[in-house]
Amino acid sequence: MGRHSNRADSGSPLPRWPLGLLAVAVGLVAFWWWPGRPVTLDDRGYDVTIALYRACNQQDNEAIEQLTEIVDALVAPDETKNSQTLALRAILEDADAGRWQNATRSCRTLLDAQADR
């Protein structure tokens, strides 16, 4: 038999970066879809989310500006990291950037999570 009788042994090994890239992609998708702990809204946060849903649905930049001020006033300065505020600010950021569908979908998800309380 010749030197090249077994094709698996010949040539350079397959590059590993496609497998690594695939592993990273699968990890990111799993992290994205993994159910997280739902955010619980207080009464004021619920009302703001309803208004935010309407503003995003209507792509109303003026209402988004007003709601940003309201969300900023919702919490004391030492509580700026609570989950309700973070969720609302993420939605406001999407709306402010013109990602209306993402913002509307996030509002809906946040409101749906309240139905189980």
PDB file as gemmi writes it, atoms N, CA and C in Angstrom:
CRYST1    1.000    1.000    1.000  90.00  90.00  90.00 P 1                      
ATOM      1  N   MET A   1       0.842  -1.175   0.000  1.00  0.00           N  
ATOM      2  CA  MET A   1       0.000   0.000   0.000  1.00  0.00           C  
ATOM      3  C   MET A   1       0.882   1.231   0.000  1.00  0.00           C  
ATOM      4  N   GLY A   2       0.375   2.271  -0.627  1.00  0.00           N  
ATOM      5  CA  GLY A   2       1.149   3.495  -0.734  1.00  0.00           C  
ATOM      6  C   GLY A   2       0.950   4.394   0.480  1.00  0.00           C  
ATOM      7  N   ARG A   3       1.672   5.449   0.454  1.00  0.00           N  
ATOM      8  CA  ARG A   3       1.621   6.400   1.566  1.00  0.00           C  
ATOM      9  C   ARG A   3       0.259   7.045   1.733  1.00  0.00           C  
ATOM     10  N   HIS A   4      -0.459   7.192   0.653  1.00  0.00           N  
ATOM     11  CA  HIS A   4      -1.733   7.911   0.695  1.00  0.00           C  
ATOM     12  C   HIS A   4      -2.934   6.979   0.550  1.00  0.00           C  
ATOM     13  N   SER A   5      -2.812   5.761   1.008  1.00  0.00           N  
ATOM     14  CA  SER A   5      -3.913   4.820   0.858  1.00  0.00           C  
ATOM     15  C   SER A   5      -5.075   5.143   1.794  1.00  0.00           C  
ATOM     16  N   ASN A   6      -4.819   5.789   2.896  1.00  0.00           N  
ATOM     17  CA  ASN A   6      -5.881   6.142   3.828  1.00  0.00           C  
ATOM     18  C   ASN A   6      -6.069   7.662   3.789  1.00  0.00           C  
ATOM     19  N   ARG A   7      -7.173   8.115   3.239  1.00  0.00           N  
ATOM     20  CA  ARG A   7      -7.403   9.546   3.062  1.00  0.00           C  
ATOM     21  C   ARG A   7      -7.539  10.288   4.396  1.00  0.00           C  
ATOM     22  N   ALA A   8      -7.982   9.628   5.443  1.00  0.00           N  
ATOM     23  CA  ALA A   8      -8.125  10.281   6.737  1.00  0.00           C  
ATOM     24  C   ALA A   8      -6.767  10.701   7.295  1.00  0.00           C  
ATOM     25  N   ASP A   9      -5.729   9.978   6.914  1.00  0.00           N  
ATOM     26  CA  ASP A   9      -4.401  10.300   7.404  1.00  0.00           C  
ATOM     27  C   ASP A   9      -3.697  11.345   6.555  1.00  0.00           C  
ATOM     28  N   SER A  10      -4.198  11.595   5.371  1.00  0.00           N  
ATOM     29  CA  SER A  10      -3.490  12.508   4.476  1.00  0.00           C  
ATOM     30  C   SER A  10      -3.990  13.935   4.630  1.00  0.00           C  
ATOM     31  N   GLY A  11      -3.151  14.874   4.289  1.00  0.00           N  
ATOM     32  CA  GLY A  11      -3.533  16.287   4.307  1.00  0.00           C  
ATOM     33  C   GLY A  11      -3.491  16.864   5.704  1.00  0.00           C  
ATOM     34  N   SER A  12      -3.857  18.141   5.777  1.00  0.00           N  
ATOM     35  CA  SER A  12      -3.836  18.812   7.077  1.00  0.00           C  
ATOM     36  C   SER A  12      -5.113  18.495   7.849  1.00  0.00           C  
ATOM     37  N   PRO A  13      -5.033  18.567   9.158  1.00  0.00           N  
ATOM     38  CA  PRO A  13      -6.240  18.294   9.955  1.00  0.00           C  
ATOM     39  C   PRO A  13      -7.294  19.373   9.725  1.00  0.00           C  
ATOM     40  N   LEU A  14      -8.526  19.017   9.968  1.00  0.00           N  
ATOM     41  CA  LEU A  14      -9.622  19.968   9.809  1.00  0.00           C  
ATOM     42  C   LEU A  14      -9.469  21.113  10.814  1.00  0.00           C  
ATOM     43  N   PRO A  15      -9.759  22.323  10.408  1.00  0.00           N  
ATOM     44  CA  PRO A  15      -9.652  23.442  11.359  1.00  0.00           C  
ATOM     45  C   PRO A  15     -10.672  23.286  12.482  1.00  0.00           C  
ATOM     46  N   ARG A  16     -10.299  23.701  13.661  1.00  0.00           N  
ATOM     47  CA  ARG A  16     -11.173  23.551  14.829  1.00  0.00           C  
ATOM     48  C   ARG A  16     -12.065  24.750  15.056  1.00  0.00           C  
ATOM     49  N   TRP A  17     -11.783  25.878  14.422  1.00  0.00           N  
ATOM     50  CA  TRP A  17     -12.561  27.078  14.697  1.00  0.00           C  
ATOM     51  C   TRP A  17     -14.032  26.950  14.334  1.00  0.00           C  
ATOM     52  N   PRO A  18     -14.419  26.200  13.276  1.00  0.00           N  
ATOM     53  CA  PRO A  18     -15.874  26.084  13.038  1.00  0.00           C  
ATOM     54  C   PRO A  18     -16.603  25.394  14.189  1.00  0.00           C  
ATOM     55  N   LEU A  19     -15.955  24.388  14.783  1.00  0.00           N  
ATOM     56  CA  LEU A  19     -16.587  23.709  15.926  1.00  0.00           C  
ATOM     57  C   LEU A  19     -16.688  24.643  17.126  1.00  0.00           C  
ATOM     58  N   GLY A  20     -15.640  25.410  17.352  1.00  0.00           N  
ATOM     59  CA  GLY A  20     -15.660  26.368  18.458  1.00  0.00           C  
ATOM     60  C   GLY A  20     -16.728  27.422  18.255  1.00  0.00           C  
ATOM     61  N   LEU A  21     -16.841  27.914  17.034  1.00  0.00           N  
ATOM     62  CA  LEU A  21     -17.858  28.909  16.708  1.00  0.00           C  
ATOM     63  C   LEU A  21     -19.260  28.339  16.896  1.00  0.00           C  
ATOM     64  N   LEU A  22     -19.439  27.099  16.474  1.00  0.00           N  
ATOM     65  CA  LEU A  22     -20.734  26.441  16.647  1.00  0.00           C  
ATOM     66  C   LEU A  22     -21.062  26.278  18.132  1.00  0.00           C  
ATOM     67  N   ALA A  23     -20.069  25.903  18.928  1.00  0.00           N  
ATOM     68  CA  ALA A  23     -20.291  25.736  20.371  1.00  0.00           C  
ATOM     69  C   ALA A  23     -20.675  27.063  21.018  1.00  0.00           C  
ATOM     70  N   VAL A  24     -20.008  28.132  20.631  1.00  0.00           N  
ATOM     71  CA  VAL A  24     -20.330  29.452  21.177  1.00  0.00           C  
ATOM     72  C   VAL A  24     -21.744  29.857  20.762  1.00  0.00           C  
ATOM     73  N   ALA A  25     -22.094  29.635  19.507  1.00  0.00           N  
ATOM     74  CA  ALA A  25     -23.436  29.990  19.015  1.00  0.00           C  
ATOM     75  C   ALA A  25     -24.513  29.217  19.768  1.00  0.00           C  
ATOM     76  N   VAL A  26     -24.299  27.922  19.962  1.00  0.00           N  
ATOM     77  CA  VAL A  26     -25.279  27.106  20.694  1.00  0.00           C  
ATOM     78  C   VAL A  26     -25.400  27.599  22.134  1.00  0.00           C  
ATOM     79  N   GLY A  27     -24.273  27.955  22.735  1.00  0.00           N  
ATOM     80  CA  GLY A  27     -24.297  28.475  24.101  1.00  0.00           C  
ATOM     81  C   GLY A  27     -25.068  29.773  24.206  1.00  0.00           C  
ATOM     82  N   LEU A  28     -24.863  30.671  23.253  1.00  0.00           N  
ATOM     83  CA  LEU A  28     -25.585  31.945  23.262  1.00  0.00           C  
ATOM     84  C   LEU A  28     -27.080  31.750  23.068  1.00  0.00           C  
ATOM     85  N   VAL A  29     -27.447  30.856  22.159  1.00  0.00           N  
ATOM     86  CA  VAL A  29     -28.870  30.585  21.931  1.00  0.00           C  
ATOM     87  C   VAL A  29     -29.498  29.982  23.181  1.00  0.00           C  
ATOM     88  N   ALA A  30     -28.791  29.052  23.811  1.00  0.00           N  
ATOM     89  CA  ALA A  30     -29.321  28.438  25.035  1.00  0.00           C  
ATOM     90  C   ALA A  30     -29.489  29.480  26.133  1.00  0.00           C  
ATOM     91  N   PHE A  31     -28.496  30.368  26.264  1.00  0.00           N  
ATOM     92  CA  PHE A  31     -28.592  31.425  27.271  1.00  0.00           C  
ATOM     93  C   PHE A  31     -29.766  32.347  26.965  1.00  0.00           C  
ATOM     94  N   TRP A  32     -29.965  32.702  25.722  1.00  0.00           N  
ATOM     95  CA  TRP A  32     -31.052  33.600  25.316  1.00  0.00           C  
ATOM     96  C   TRP A  32     -32.421  32.981  25.608  1.00  0.00           C  
ATOM     97  N   TRP A  33     -32.577  31.701  25.304  1.00  0.00           N  
ATOM     98  CA  TRP A  33     -33.879  31.045  25.450  1.00  0.00           C  
ATOM     99  C   TRP A  33     -34.106  30.470  26.837  1.00  0.00           C  
ATOM    100  N   TRP A  34     -33.068  30.363  27.642  1.00  0.00           N  
ATOM    101  CA  TRP A  34     -33.208  29.782  28.973  1.00  0.00           C  
ATOM    102  C   TRP A  34     -34.154  30.641  29.797  1.00  0.00           C  
ATOM    103  N   PRO A  35     -35.162  30.043  30.369  1.00  0.00           N  
ATOM    104  CA  PRO A  35     -36.113  30.864  31.124  1.00  0.00           C  
ATOM    105  C   PRO A  35     -35.475  31.445  32.379  1.00  0.00           C  
ATOM    106  N   GLY A  36     -35.527  32.736  32.466  1.00  0.00           N  
ATOM    107  CA  GLY A  36     -34.981  33.412  33.639  1.00  0.00           C  
ATOM    108  C   GLY A  36     -36.076  33.642  34.663  1.00  0.00           C  
ATOM    109  N   ARG A  37     -35.668  34.152  35.761  1.00  0.00           N  
ATOM    110  CA  ARG A  37     -36.637  34.480  36.800  1.00  0.00           C  
ATOM    111  C   ARG A  37     -37.445  35.688  36.342  1.00  0.00           C  
ATOM    112  N   PRO A  38     -38.773  35.579  36.327  1.00  0.00           N  
ATOM    113  CA  PRO A  38     -39.584  36.694  35.835  1.00  0.00           C  
ATOM    114  C   PRO A  38     -39.493  37.910  36.759  1.00  0.00           C  
ATOM    115  N   VAL A  39     -39.574  39.057  36.152  1.00  0.00           N  
ATOM    116  CA  VAL A  39     -39.543  40.316  36.895  1.00  0.00           C  
ATOM    117  C   VAL A  39     -40.929  40.560  37.466  1.00  0.00           C  
ATOM    118  N   THR A  40     -40.990  40.908  38.738  1.00  0.00           N  
ATOM    119  CA  THR A  40     -42.256  41.250  39.377  1.00  0.00           C  
ATOM    120  C   THR A  40     -42.368  42.772  39.422  1.00  0.00           C  
ATOM    121  N   LEU A  41     -43.464  43.259  38.891  1.00  0.00           N  
ATOM    122  CA  LEU A  41     -43.717  44.701  38.871  1.00  0.00           C  
ATOM    123  C   LEU A  41     -44.592  45.094  40.048  1.00  0.00           C  
ATOM    124  N   ASP A  42     -44.285  46.253  40.649  1.00  0.00           N  
ATOM    125  CA  ASP A  42     -45.216  46.799  41.622  1.00  0.00           C  
ATOM    126  C   ASP A  42     -46.324  47.512  40.841  1.00  0.00           C  
ATOM    127  N   ASP A  43     -47.295  48.066  41.553  1.00  0.00           N  
ATOM    128  CA  ASP A  43     -48.441  48.687  40.874  1.00  0.00           C  
ATOM    129  C   ASP A  43     -48.017  49.814  39.939  1.00  0.00           C  
ATOM    130  N   ARG A  44     -47.098  50.643  40.398  1.00  0.00           N  
ATOM    131  CA  ARG A  44     -46.622  51.771  39.569  1.00  0.00           C  
ATOM    132  C   ARG A  44     -45.867  51.253  38.346  1.00  0.00           C  
ATOM    133  N   GLY A  45     -45.017  50.247  38.544  1.00  0.00           N  
ATOM    134  CA  GLY A  45     -44.273  49.653  37.440  1.00  0.00           C  
ATOM    135  C   GLY A  45     -45.198  49.014  36.417  1.00  0.00           C  
ATOM    136  N   TYR A  46     -46.282  48.394  36.897  1.00  0.00           N  
ATOM    137  CA  TYR A  46     -47.264  47.792  35.990  1.00  0.00           C  
ATOM    138  C   TYR A  46     -47.928  48.872  35.132  1.00  0.00           C  
ATOM    139  N   ASP A  47     -48.337  49.973  35.770  1.00  0.00           N  
ATOM    140  CA  ASP A  47     -48.965  51.074  35.037  1.00  0.00           C  
ATOM    141  C   ASP A  47     -48.008  51.673  33.998  1.00  0.00           C  
ATOM    142  N   VAL A  48     -46.747  51.825  34.385  1.00  0.00           N  
ATOM    143  CA  VAL A  48     -45.751  52.360  33.451  1.00  0.00           C  
ATOM    144  C   VAL A  48     -45.557  51.399  32.283  1.00  0.00           C  
ATOM    145  N   THR A  49     -45.555  50.108  32.560  1.00  0.00           N  
ATOM    146  CA  THR A  49     -45.365  49.120  31.492  1.00  0.00           C  
ATOM    147  C   THR A  49     -46.532  49.137  30.516  1.00  0.00           C  
ATOM    148  N   ILE A  50     -47.748  49.324  31.027  1.00  0.00           N  
ATOM    149  CA  ILE A  50     -48.925  49.447  30.138  1.00  0.00           C  
ATOM    150  C   ILE A  50     -48.751  50.677  29.240  1.00  0.00           C  
ATOM    151  N   ALA A  51     -48.366  51.805  29.825  1.00  0.00           N  
ATOM    152  CA  ALA A  51     -48.158  53.030  29.038  1.00  0.00           C  
ATOM    153  C   ALA A  51     -47.007  52.852  28.052  1.00  0.00           C  
ATOM    154  N   LEU A  52     -45.977  52.164  28.479  1.00  0.00           N  
ATOM    155  CA  LEU A  52     -44.824  51.910  27.626  1.00  0.00           C  
ATOM    156  C   LEU A  52     -45.208  51.007  26.451  1.00  0.00           C  
ATOM    157  N   TYR A  53     -46.027  50.022  26.719  1.00  0.00           N  
ATOM    158  CA  TYR A  53     -46.510  49.131  25.650  1.00  0.00           C  
ATOM    159  C   TYR A  53     -47.265  49.937  24.585  1.00  0.00           C  
ATOM    160  N   ARG A  54     -48.130  50.814  25.040  1.00  0.00           N  
ATOM    161  CA  ARG A  54     -48.904  51.648  24.109  1.00  0.00           C  
ATOM    162  C   ARG A  54     -47.975  52.570  23.315  1.00  0.00           C  
ATOM    163  N   ALA A  55     -47.023  53.194  23.992  1.00  0.00           N  
ATOM    164  CA  ALA A  55     -46.096  54.114  23.326  1.00  0.00           C  
ATOM    165  C   ALA A  55     -45.242  53.383  22.292  1.00  0.00           C  
ATOM    166  N   CYS A  56     -44.789  52.194  22.639  1.00  0.00           N  
ATOM    167  CA  CYS A  56     -43.976  51.414  21.690  1.00  0.00           C  
ATOM    168  C   CYS A  56     -44.814  50.961  20.503  1.00  0.00           C  
ATOM    169  N   ASN A  57     -46.029  50.548  20.795  1.00  0.00           N  
ATOM    170  CA  ASN A  57     -46.935  50.099  19.733  1.00  0.00           C  
ATOM    171  C   ASN A  57     -47.227  51.227  18.749  1.00  0.00           C  
ATOM    172  N   GLN A  58     -47.298  52.455  19.249  1.00  0.00           N  
ATOM    173  CA  GLN A  58     -47.584  53.626  18.405  1.00  0.00           C  
ATOM    174  C   GLN A  58     -46.309  54.338  17.948  1.00  0.00           C  
ATOM    175  N   GLN A  59     -45.151  53.817  18.369  1.00  0.00           N  
ATOM    176  CA  GLN A  59     -43.858  54.413  18.031  1.00  0.00           C  
ATOM    177  C   GLN A  59     -43.839  55.909  18.357  1.00  0.00           C  
ATOM    178  N   ASP A  60     -44.243  56.213  19.580  1.00  0.00           N  
ATOM    179  CA  ASP A  60     -44.401  57.580  20.056  1.00  0.00           C  
ATOM    180  C   ASP A  60     -43.159  58.024  20.833  1.00  0.00           C  
ATOM    181  N   ASN A  61     -42.256  58.733  20.151  1.00  0.00           N  
ATOM    182  CA  ASN A  61     -40.999  59.184  20.769  1.00  0.00           C  
ATOM    183  C   ASN A  61     -41.227  60.137  21.936  1.00  0.00           C  
ATOM    184  N   GLU A  62     -42.224  60.995  21.826  1.00  0.00           N  
ATOM    185  CA  GLU A  62     -42.504  61.946  22.901  1.00  0.00           C  
ATOM    186  C   GLU A  62     -42.929  61.218  24.176  1.00  0.00           C  
ATOM    187  N   ALA A  63     -43.782  60.225  24.019  1.00  0.00           N  
ATOM    188  CA  ALA A  63     -44.217  59.441  25.178  1.00  0.00           C  
ATOM    189  C   ALA A  63     -43.045  58.671  25.782  1.00  0.00           C  
ATOM    190  N   ILE A  64     -42.138  58.198  24.945  1.00  0.00           N  
ATOM    191  CA  ILE A  64     -40.959  57.483  25.443  1.00  0.00           C  
ATOM    192  C   ILE A  64     -40.102  58.409  26.303  1.00  0.00           C  
ATOM    193  N   GLU A  65     -39.942  59.645  25.871  1.00  0.00           N  
ATOM    194  CA  GLU A  65     -39.183  60.616  26.665  1.00  0.00           C  
ATOM    195  C   GLU A  65     -39.836  60.844  28.024  1.00  0.00           C  
ATOM    196  N   GLN A  66     -41.157  60.993  28.030  1.00  0.00           N  
ATOM    197  CA  GLN A  66     -41.872  61.202  29.293  1.00  0.00           C  
ATOM    198  C   GLN A  66     -41.762  59.980  30.197  1.00  0.00           C  
ATOM    199  N   LEU A  67     -41.872  58.800  29.611  1.00  0.00           N  
ATOM    200  CA  LEU A  67     -41.793  57.576  30.406  1.00  0.00           C  
ATOM    201  C   LEU A  67     -40.393  57.347  30.944  1.00  0.00           C  
ATOM    202  N   THR A  68     -39.381  57.794  30.222  1.00  0.00           N  
ATOM    203  CA  THR A  68     -38.010  57.698  30.723  1.00  0.00           C  
ATOM    204  C   THR A  68     -37.872  58.498  32.006  1.00  0.00           C  
ATOM    205  N   GLU A  69     -38.439  59.700  32.030  1.00  0.00           N  
ATOM    206  CA  GLU A  69     -38.397  60.525  33.232  1.00  0.00           C  
ATOM    207  C   GLU A  69     -39.157  59.857  34.381  1.00  0.00           C  
ATOM    208  N   ILE A  70     -40.275  59.256  34.072  1.00  0.00           N  
ATOM    209  CA  ILE A  70     -41.072  58.582  35.103  1.00  0.00           C  
ATOM    210  C   ILE A  70     -40.310  57.394  35.679  1.00  0.00           C  
ATOM    211  N   VAL A  71     -39.694  56.596  34.815  1.00  0.00           N  
ATOM    212  CA  VAL A  71     -38.937  55.434  35.291  1.00  0.00           C  
ATOM    213  C   VAL A  71     -37.767  55.885  36.153  1.00  0.00           C  
ATOM    214  N   ASP A  72     -37.103  56.954  35.743  1.00  0.00           N  
ATOM    215  CA  ASP A  72     -35.994  57.475  36.544  1.00  0.00           C  
ATOM    216  C   ASP A  72     -36.469  57.923  37.926  1.00  0.00           C  
ATOM    217  N   ALA A  73     -37.707  58.376  38.019  1.00  0.00           N  
ATOM    218  CA  ALA A  73     -38.246  58.836  39.295  1.00  0.00           C  
ATOM    219  C   ALA A  73     -38.864  57.708  40.129  1.00  0.00           C  
ATOM    220  N   LEU A  74     -39.005  56.527  39.553  1.00  0.00           N  
ATOM    221  CA  LEU A  74     -39.640  55.406  40.252  1.00  0.00           C  
ATOM    222  C   LEU A  74     -38.850  54.898  41.449  1.00  0.00           C  
ATOM    223  N   VAL A  75     -37.539  54.995  41.388  1.00  0.00           N  
ATOM    224  CA  VAL A  75     -36.721  54.391  42.437  1.00  0.00           C  
ATOM    225  C   VAL A  75     -35.824  55.422  43.097  1.00  0.00           C  
ATOM    226  N   ALA A  76     -35.488  55.136  44.315  1.00  0.00           N  
ATOM    227  CA  ALA A  76     -34.524  55.970  45.033  1.00  0.00           C  
ATOM    228  C   ALA A  76     -33.142  55.734  44.418  1.00  0.00           C  
ATOM    229  N   PRO A  77     -32.237  56.702  44.527  1.00  0.00           N  
ATOM    230  CA  PRO A  77     -30.901  56.556  43.924  1.00  0.00           C  
ATOM    231  C   PRO A  77     -30.155  55.293  44.334  1.00  0.00           C  
ATOM    232  N   ASP A  78     -30.381  54.798  45.548  1.00  0.00           N  
ATOM    233  CA  ASP A  78     -29.673  53.597  45.988  1.00  0.00           C  
ATOM    234  C   ASP A  78     -30.318  52.309  45.484  1.00  0.00           C  
ATOM    235  N   GLU A  79     -31.426  52.403  44.787  1.00  0.00           N  
ATOM    236  CA  GLU A  79     -32.121  51.218  44.275  1.00  0.00           C  
ATOM    237  C   GLU A  79     -32.129  51.170  42.753  1.00  0.00           C  
ATOM    238  N   THR A  80     -31.147  51.742  42.106  1.00  0.00           N  
ATOM    239  CA  THR A  80     -31.156  51.822  40.648  1.00  0.00           C  
ATOM    240  C   THR A  80     -30.925  50.483  39.965  1.00  0.00           C  
ATOM    241  N   LYS A  81     -30.581  49.456  40.701  1.00  0.00           N  
ATOM    242  CA  LYS A  81     -30.284  48.159  40.100  1.00  0.00           C  
ATOM    243  C   LYS A  81     -31.391  47.123  40.298  1.00  0.00           C  
ATOM    244  N   ASN A  82     -32.578  47.536  40.755  1.00  0.00           N  
ATOM    245  CA  ASN A  82     -33.603  46.523  40.955  1.00  0.00           C  
ATOM    246  C   ASN A  82     -34.119  46.009  39.614  1.00  0.00           C  
ATOM    247  N   SER A  83     -34.650  44.805  39.604  1.00  0.00           N  
ATOM    248  CA  SER A  83     -35.017  44.131  38.354  1.00  0.00           C  
ATOM    249  C   SER A  83     -36.113  44.868  37.592  1.00  0.00           C  
ATOM    250  N   GLN A  84     -37.066  45.463  38.290  1.00  0.00           N  
ATOM    251  CA  GLN A  84     -38.128  46.208  37.612  1.00  0.00           C  
ATOM    252  C   GLN A  84     -37.538  47.375  36.823  1.00  0.00           C  
ATOM    253  N   THR A  85     -36.682  48.151  37.471  1.00  0.00           N  
ATOM    254  CA  THR A  85     -36.080  49.307  36.817  1.00  0.00           C  
ATOM    255  C   THR A  85     -35.196  48.885  35.649  1.00  0.00           C  
ATOM    256  N   LEU A  86     -34.410  47.830  35.844  1.00  0.00           N  
ATOM    257  CA  LEU A  86     -33.555  47.345  34.754  1.00  0.00           C  
ATOM    258  C   LEU A  86     -34.381  46.899  33.557  1.00  0.00           C  
ATOM    259  N   ALA A  87     -35.480  46.199  33.805  1.00  0.00           N  
ATOM    260  CA  ALA A  87     -36.338  45.730  32.706  1.00  0.00           C  
ATOM    261  C   ALA A  87     -36.958  46.909  31.959  1.00  0.00           C  
ATOM    262  N   LEU A  88     -37.463  47.886  32.699  1.00  0.00           N  
ATOM    263  CA  LEU A  88     -38.089  49.044  32.060  1.00  0.00           C  
ATOM    264  C   LEU A  88     -37.065  49.869  31.282  1.00  0.00           C  
ATOM    265  N   ARG A  89     -35.884  50.034  31.853  1.00  0.00           N  
ATOM    266  CA  ARG A  89     -34.848  50.803  31.162  1.00  0.00           C  
ATOM    267  C   ARG A  89     -34.380  50.096  29.894  1.00  0.00           C  
ATOM    268  N   ALA A  90     -34.322  48.775  29.908  1.00  0.00           N  
ATOM    269  CA  ALA A  90     -33.940  48.025  28.703  1.00  0.00           C  
ATOM    270  C   ALA A  90     -34.977  48.231  27.595  1.00  0.00           C  
ATOM    271  N   ILE A  91     -36.246  48.246  27.978  1.00  0.00           N  
ATOM    272  CA  ILE A  91     -37.313  48.486  26.994  1.00  0.00           C  
ATOM    273  C   ILE A  91     -37.209  49.903  26.456  1.00  0.00           C  
ATOM    274  N   LEU A  92     -36.992  50.863  27.343  1.00  0.00           N  
ATOM    275  CA  LEU A  92     -36.851  52.257  26.923  1.00  0.00           C  
ATOM    276  C   LEU A  92     -35.654  52.434  25.992  1.00  0.00           C  
ATOM    277  N   GLU A  93     -34.582  51.717  26.262  1.00  0.00           N  
ATOM    278  CA  GLU A  93     -33.388  51.792  25.413  1.00  0.00           C  
ATOM    279  C   GLU A  93     -33.698  51.272  24.004  1.00  0.00           C  
ATOM    280  N   ASP A  94     -34.424  50.146  23.926  1.00  0.00           N  
ATOM    281  CA  ASP A  94     -34.818  49.619  22.616  1.00  0.00           C  
ATOM    282  C   ASP A  94     -35.696  50.623  21.876  1.00  0.00           C  
ATOM    283  N   ALA A  95     -36.667  51.185  22.576  1.00  0.00           N  
ATOM    284  CA  ALA A  95     -37.579  52.150  21.942  1.00  0.00           C  
ATOM    285  C   ALA A  95     -36.815  53.384  21.476  1.00  0.00           C  
ATOM    286  N   ASP A  96     -35.930  53.882  22.324  1.00  0.00           N  
ATOM    287  CA  ASP A  96     -35.154  55.068  21.990  1.00  0.00           C  
ATOM    288  C   ASP A  96     -34.268  54.830  20.762  1.00  0.00           C  
ATOM    289  N   ALA A  97     -33.816  53.591  20.586  1.00  0.00           N  
ATOM    290  CA  ALA A  97     -32.964  53.237  19.450  1.00  0.00           C  
ATOM    291  C   ALA A  97     -33.781  52.887  18.207  1.00  0.00           C  
ATOM    292  N   GLY A  98     -35.113  52.954  18.317  1.00  0.00           N  
ATOM    293  CA  GLY A  98     -35.955  52.652  17.164  1.00  0.00           C  
ATOM    294  C   GLY A  98     -36.242  51.171  16.975  1.00  0.00           C  
ATOM    295  N   ARG A  99     -35.920  50.364  17.984  1.00  0.00           N  
ATOM    296  CA  ARG A  99     -36.203  48.927  17.908  1.00  0.00           C  
ATOM    297  C   ARG A  99     -37.587  48.683  18.517  1.00  0.00           C  
ATOM    298  N   TRP A 100     -38.576  49.204  17.834  1.00  0.00           N  
ATOM    299  CA  TRP A 100     -39.946  49.214  18.347  1.00  0.00           C  
ATOM    300  C   TRP A 100     -40.509  47.817  18.569  1.00  0.00           C  
ATOM    301  N   GLN A 101     -40.262  46.906  17.629  1.00  0.00           N  
ATOM    302  CA  GLN A 101     -40.809  45.552  17.782  1.00  0.00           C  
ATOM    303  C   GLN A 101     -40.214  44.852  18.999  1.00  0.00           C  
ATOM    304  N   ASN A 102     -38.907  44.989  19.194  1.00  0.00           N  
ATOM    305  CA  ASN A 102     -38.276  44.389  20.374  1.00  0.00           C  
ATOM    306  C   ASN A 102     -38.855  44.989  21.647  1.00  0.00           C  
ATOM    307  N   ALA A 103     -39.000  46.305  21.658  1.00  0.00           N  
ATOM    308  CA  ALA A 103     -39.531  46.973  22.848  1.00  0.00           C  
ATOM    309  C   ALA A 103     -40.964  46.535  23.131  1.00  0.00           C  
ATOM    310  N   THR A 104     -41.781  46.476  22.099  1.00  0.00           N  
ATOM    311  CA  THR A 104     -43.174  46.046  22.274  1.00  0.00           C  
ATOM    312  C   THR A 104     -43.232  44.610  22.769  1.00  0.00           C  
ATOM    313  N   ARG A 105     -42.418  43.748  22.190  1.00  0.00           N  
ATOM    314  CA  ARG A 105     -42.384  42.337  22.592  1.00  0.00           C  
ATOM    315  C   ARG A 105     -41.928  42.205  24.052  1.00  0.00           C  
ATOM    316  N   SER A 106     -40.940  42.992  24.442  1.00  0.00           N  
ATOM    317  CA  SER A 106     -40.457  42.941  25.826  1.00  0.00           C  
ATOM    318  C   SER A 106     -41.530  43.405  26.807  1.00  0.00           C  
ATOM    319  N   CYS A 107     -42.282  44.432  26.435  1.00  0.00           N  
ATOM    320  CA  CYS A 107     -43.404  44.885  27.274  1.00  0.00           C  
ATOM    321  C   CYS A 107     -44.416  43.766  27.445  1.00  0.00           C  
ATOM    322  N   ARG A 108     -44.750  43.132  26.342  1.00  0.00           N  
ATOM    323  CA  ARG A 108     -45.750  42.065  26.377  1.00  0.00           C  
ATOM    324  C   ARG A 108     -45.285  40.922  27.270  1.00  0.00           C  
ATOM    325  N   THR A 109     -44.015  40.558  27.151  1.00  0.00           N  
ATOM    326  CA  THR A 109     -43.450  39.485  27.969  1.00  0.00           C  
ATOM    327  C   THR A 109     -43.494  39.857  29.448  1.00  0.00           C  
ATOM    328  N   LEU A 110     -43.141  41.092  29.736  1.00  0.00           N  
ATOM    329  CA  LEU A 110     -43.157  41.577  31.119  1.00  0.00           C  
ATOM    330  C   LEU A 110     -44.575  41.567  31.681  1.00  0.00           C  
ATOM    331  N   LEU A 111     -45.543  41.998  30.881  1.00  0.00           N  
ATOM    332  CA  LEU A 111     -46.935  42.002  31.329  1.00  0.00           C  
ATOM    333  C   LEU A 111     -47.472  40.584  31.492  1.00  0.00           C  
ATOM    334  N   ASP A 112     -47.114  39.689  30.563  1.00  0.00           N  
ATOM    335  CA  ASP A 112     -47.570  38.291  30.668  1.00  0.00           C  
ATOM    336  C   ASP A 112     -47.039  37.635  31.929  1.00  0.00           C  
ATOM    337  N   ALA A 113     -45.821  37.982  32.322  1.00  0.00           N  
ATOM    338  CA  ALA A 113     -45.229  37.394  33.531  1.00  0.00           C  
ATOM    339  C   ALA A 113     -45.998  37.810  34.788  1.00  0.00           C  
ATOM    340  N   GLN A 114     -46.713  38.919  34.723  1.00  0.00           N  
ATOM    341  CA  GLN A 114     -47.474  39.389  35.880  1.00  0.00           C  
ATOM    342  C   GLN A 114     -48.775  38.609  36.070  1.00  0.00           C  
ATOM    343  N   ALA A 115     -49.244  37.941  35.031  1.00  0.00           N  
ATOM    344  CA  ALA A 115     -50.498  37.203  35.104  1.00  0.00           C  
ATOM    345  C   ALA A 115     -50.424  36.034  36.093  1.00  0.00           C  
ATOM    346  N   ASP A 116     -49.227  35.553  36.336  1.00  0.00           N  
ATOM    347  CA  ASP A 116     -49.060  34.412  37.234  1.00  0.00           C  
ATOM    348  C   ASP A 116     -48.943  34.802  38.703  1.00  0.00           C  
ATOM    349  N   ARG A 117     -48.927  36.113  38.993  1.00  0.00           N  
ATOM    350  CA  ARG A 117     -48.771  36.530  40.394  1.00  0.00           C  
ATOM    351  C   ARG A 117     -50.055  36.343  41.155  1.00  0.00           C  
TER     352      ARG A 117                                                      
END                                                                             
